[in-house]
Structure formats: structure tokens, C-alpha cells
Amino acid sequence: MPYIDIFELFFLCVGVASTGLFWWKRNIWTKASVSVIAFIAAAYAFRFAGIHKCDEGSRPEILAFAVGGLAASLPWMLAQWRLAVPLAFVVVFFAGTFTARALAHSYHAPEVTGNPAFSSGRFWHSSVTGQLPRDPKKVAEFWSRIKSDR
């Protein structure tokens, strides 16, 4: 299991507190407020967990919105079960941050990259995961070009 960053802990607390608010007060404005807070907490936690600043690429932005959207829909989907909303948020939160970290690490695999300049095409899931097939010749050309520019 990956370590838990201080930002992730903060966003987890904000998300659980906001979904916990829904546990005590159930009305349309509370649902809407909790949805917005849950979206922000989950989306930003995904972004921070997947921060990957190197030449191998970074995680796709669409997944941060997908995880945030899933978290934001919880108060609306699970309205009848009060306790299920915060618990479901925790599951979505950890599944999202684990996915972000796993994708960031996968870009360094011998046959996978996240950088289009290093790839020789696309996988069927490239638009979702950002993973592209690695072309060793393009990687070598890229690094030789970088070294010659210095």
C-alpha cells in the first residue's frame, strides 16, 4: 500500500467531514454542498497522488474529473443509507489515489510510457490511462537531442 501524503490526509478529512454532514442533515442544499466539497476533495487528491514531473509523462486529467464526479454523486445515489455515504467516499478516495499512483509508476515500465514523444503508437486505453507503447529508438533519439542542446 502506498504511503499517505499530508495533502491526501487533509482531503480525506474534508471529504469525510462533508459527507458526514450529510449524515446529520439531509436536505437538497446539504446534498448539493456535500457534492461540491466531495468533488473538490477527491479530484484534488487524485491530482496530488498522481503528480509526476518527469519526462515520462503524467496522468490524464480526465481521470481526476471521473473520480471527483463519482465522489460528488455519492450523496445523490446513496441518500437512503446515511452511513454508506462517508464510507463510500473513503472507498472512492483510496481507490482514486491508488489508481493515480499506480498510473504514475506504470509510465516507467519497459514497454509503457506516458510521453507521446517516446511512443510508437497508442494502446486502446491510452486516452483513459495515458499509457503509450514505448519505442526505444525514439527514447534514445530524444535523450541524444537533449544532450546535444546543452
C-alpha positions in Angstrom: 0.0 0.0 0.0 1.4 3.4 -0.9 2.2 5.9 1.8 -0.4 8.6 2.6 0.7 12.1 1.8 -0.3 15.0 4.1 -2.4 16.6 1.3 -4.3 13.3 0.9 -5.0 13.1 4.6 -6.3 16.7 4.5 -8.6 15.9 1.5 -9.8 12.7 3.1 -10.7 14.6 6.3 -12.5 17.3 4.3 -14.4 14.7 2.3 -15.4 12.5 5.2 -16.4 15.6 7.3 -18.6 16.9 4.4 -20.2 13.6 3.7 -20.6 13.1 7.5 -22.5 16.4 7.5 -25.0 14.7 5.1 -25.4 12.0 7.8 -26.9 14.6 10.2 -28.7 17.0 7.9 -30.4 15.6 4.8 -31.9 18.2 2.5 -31.3 19.4 -1.0 -28.8 22.2 -0.1 -26.8 19.9 2.1 -26.6 17.3 -0.7 -25.5 20.0 -3.2 -22.9 21.4 -0.8 -21.6 18.0 0.1 -21.4 17.0 -3.6 -19.3 20.1 -4.4 -16.9 19.5 -1.5 -16.6 15.8 -2.2 -15.8 16.6 -5.9 -13.1 19.0 -4.9 -11.6 16.7 -2.3 -11.5 13.6 -4.5 -10.3 15.4 -7.7 -7.5 17.3 -6.0 -6.4 14.2 -4.0 -6.2 12.3 -7.3 -4.1 15.1 -8.8 -1.7 15.3 -5.9 -1.4 11.5 -5.7 -0.6 11.3 -9.5 1.8 14.3 -9.6 4.6 13.0 -11.8 7.0 15.6 -13.0 9.5 13.8 -15.2 9.9 13.2 -18.9 7.8 10.1 -18.9 4.5 12.0 -18.8 1.7 12.5 -16.3 -1.7 11.0 -15.5 -4.6 12.0 -17.7 -6.7 15.0 -16.4 -9.9 13.2 -17.3 -9.5 10.7 -14.5 -9.3 13.4 -11.8 -12.8 14.6 -13.1 -14.1 11.0 -13.2 -13.0 10.3 -9.6 -14.4 13.7 -8.5 -17.6 13.1 -10.3 -18.0 9.7 -8.7 -17.4 11.1 -5.2 -19.9 14.0 -6.0 -22.6 11.6 -7.0 -22.5 9.6 -3.7 -24.9 11.8 -1.7 -27.4 11.5 -4.5 -27.1 7.8 -5.2 -26.9 6.6 -1.5 -29.4 9.1 0.0 -31.4 6.4 1.8 -28.3 4.9 3.7 -26.9 7.6 5.8 -23.8 5.8 7.0 -22.9 4.5 3.5 -22.1 7.9 2.1 -18.9 8.6 4.2 -17.9 5.0 3.9 -18.3 5.0 0.1 -16.4 8.3 -0.1 -13.4 6.7 1.7 -13.5 3.8 -0.8 -13.7 6.1 -3.8 -10.9 8.3 -2.3 -8.5 5.5 -1.7 -9.3 3.7 -5.0 -8.7 7.0 -6.8 -5.4 7.9 -5.1 -4.2 4.3 -5.5 -5.0 4.4 -9.2 -3.2 7.8 -9.7 -0.1 6.4 -8.0 -0.2 3.1 -10.0 -0.5 5.0 -13.3 2.3 7.3 -12.4 4.6 4.3 -11.6 3.4 2.5 -14.8 4.9 5.1 -17.1 8.4 3.8 -16.2 7.7 0.2 -17.3 10.0 -1.2 -20.0 7.2 -1.3 -22.6 5.0 1.6 -21.4 5.5 5.3 -21.3 3.3 8.4 -20.7 5.2 10.6 -23.1 3.9 10.7 -26.7 7.4 11.7 -27.9 8.7 8.3 -26.5 5.9 6.2 -28.1 5.3 4.4 -31.3 1.5 4.5 -31.3 -1.4 4.1 -28.9 -3.0 1.4 -26.9 -6.8 1.1 -26.9 -6.9 2.5 -23.4 -4.3 5.3 -24.0 -6.9 8.1 -23.8 -8.0 6.9 -20.4 -4.8 5.8 -18.7 -2.2 7.9 -20.6 -0.1 4.7 -21.2 1.5 4.5 -24.6 3.7 1.8 -26.1 7.4 2.7 -25.6 9.7 3.0 -28.7 13.3 2.5 -27.5 14.6 4.3 -30.7 12.6 7.4 -30.0 13.7 7.5 -26.4 17.4 7.3 -27.4 16.9 10.0 -30.1 15.1 12.2 -27.5 18.0 11.9 -25.0 20.7 12.4 -27.6 18.9 15.6 -28.8 18.7 16.9 -25.2 22.4 16.2 -24.6 23.4 17.9 -27.8 21.3 21.0 -26.9 23.3 21.5 -23.7 
